[in-house]
């Protein structure tokens, strides 16, 4: 097990290397893009799926974030 004797210097060095890696990469998001992505994620988590159940036309209650189930349906039963 290794220990770090100067934690401040260690963290600054890591931060500097991370900044250099991202500066040289093509992966850059503007602040507006980042905020927009966070807003969309929050909206999806709050509102849920915007599609409707094909049987009863009620708002879909399936969490599609897992990426496994893409079928729109009612979890608690259909309203006919």
Beta strands, then each sheet from edge to edge (+ up, - down):
end
